[in-house]
């Protein structure tokens, strides 16, 4: 996982100039990694911290970001929810109040 996690962090770090070109591929890698993960390591759990910035940066990736969120909930269960409850409340509340109808539908499905 170590190399994959470094790639996820690099491609989703919006401070990185290459993120503009690599973001979608990084999110796809992230989704695939979570789909084949049976438990969350601390470094993989830490990756979630970039989701709010990614969603703020480009709402076009909202479906992928929400799919990643679903995977974190399914795999990480209570450990994930306990760690990120405040960020999740803020992120979902912001999406429900500030996004277009499409974003609201995605959040409620």
ABEGO torsion letter per residue (X at the ends): XAAAAAAAAAAABAABAAAAAAAAAAAAAAAAAAAABABBBAAAAAAAAAAAAAAAABAAAAAAAAAAAAAAAAAAEAAAAAAAAAAAAAAAAAAAAABBAAAAAAAAX
